[in-house]
Amino acid sequence: MIEVEVAYATPQRQIIVPLRVEVGTTMFEAAARSNIVSQFPEIKLEQAVMGIFGKLEKQPRKRVLKAQERVEIYRPLQADPKEIRKRRADRARRVGG
């Protein structure tokens, strides 16, 4: 058995669930076993974007966890950061020009 964590946060609150799982457990399996969805029903694990300590993992169903790792479940972006920067630059040009 190894110890891992599963984390999720909103602007209002965050939860980190410590787990003991079998060696060979994937990120997705740990997220499901954590039952974090009961605390945050908006999480759709099937589509959730996940990472380990801030590093995005493209295949959470295949990525096997190591001891002491933390699975982070990310919220969907509300707006594309590139689009936000573009709008800000357009506004600055209009105001300054």
C-alpha positions in Angstrom: 0.0 0.0 0.0 1.0 3.6 -0.7 -0.2 6.9 0.7 -1.5 9.5 -1.8 -3.8 12.5 -1.8 -6.7 13.7 -4.0 -7.3 17.4 -4.1 -10.0 19.7 -5.6 -10.6 23.4 -4.9 -13.1 26.1 -5.8 -12.7 29.8 -5.0 -14.7 29.2 -1.8 -13.1 26.0 -0.5 -10.6 23.2 -1.0 -10.5 19.6 0.0 -7.5 17.2 0.2 -8.4 13.6 0.7 -5.6 11.4 2.0 -5.8 7.8 0.8 -4.0 4.5 1.2 -4.2 2.6 -2.1 -2.7 -0.5 -3.7 0.6 -0.2 -5.6 -0.5 0.1 -9.3 -3.5 2.4 -8.6 -4.0 5.0 -11.3 -4.8 8.7 -10.9 -8.4 8.1 -12.1 -8.9 5.2 -9.7 -7.6 7.2 -6.7 -9.9 10.1 -7.7 -12.9 7.7 -7.8 -12.0 6.0 -4.5 -11.6 9.3 -2.8 -15.3 9.9 -3.2 -14.5 13.6 -3.6 -17.5 13.9 -5.9 -19.8 13.6 -2.9 -18.3 16.9 -1.6 -18.3 18.5 -5.1 -21.1 17.1 -7.2 -20.1 19.4 -10.1 -17.0 17.2 -10.8 -17.5 14.9 -13.7 -14.6 12.4 -13.3 -15.1 11.0 -16.8 -14.1 14.3 -18.3 -12.1 15.9 -15.5 -8.6 17.3 -16.3 -6.1 16.0 -13.7 -2.5 16.6 -12.8 0.2 15.7 -10.2 1.5 18.7 -8.2 0.5 21.2 -10.9 1.7 19.2 -13.8 -1.0 18.2 -16.3 -1.4 14.5 -16.9 -2.9 13.7 -20.3 -3.8 10.0 -19.4 -5.0 9.9 -15.8 -6.5 6.4 -16.5 -3.1 5.0 -17.3 -0.8 7.1 -15.0 0.1 4.9 -12.1 0.7 6.8 -8.8 3.8 6.8 -6.7 3.8 7.1 -2.9 3.1 10.6 -1.6 1.8 12.0 -4.9 -1.2 14.3 -4.9 -3.8 14.0 -7.7 -5.2 17.4 -8.5 -8.6 17.6 -10.2 -8.8 20.9 -12.1 -11.9 23.0 -12.7 -12.7 24.0 -16.3 -11.4 27.4 -17.4 -14.1 30.1 -17.4 -12.3 31.8 -20.3 -9.4 31.1 -22.5 -6.3 33.0 -21.2 -5.1 33.9 -24.7 -8.5 35.4 -25.5 -8.5 37.5 -22.3 -5.0 38.9 -23.1 -6.1 39.7 -26.7 -9.2 41.6 -25.4 -7.1 43.5 -22.8 -4.6 44.5 -25.5 -7.4 45.6 -27.9 -8.9 47.7 -25.1 -5.6 49.3 -24.3 -5.0 50.2 -28.0 -8.5 51.8 -28.2 -8.0 53.8 -25.0 -4.4 54.8 -25.8 -4.9 55.5 -29.4 
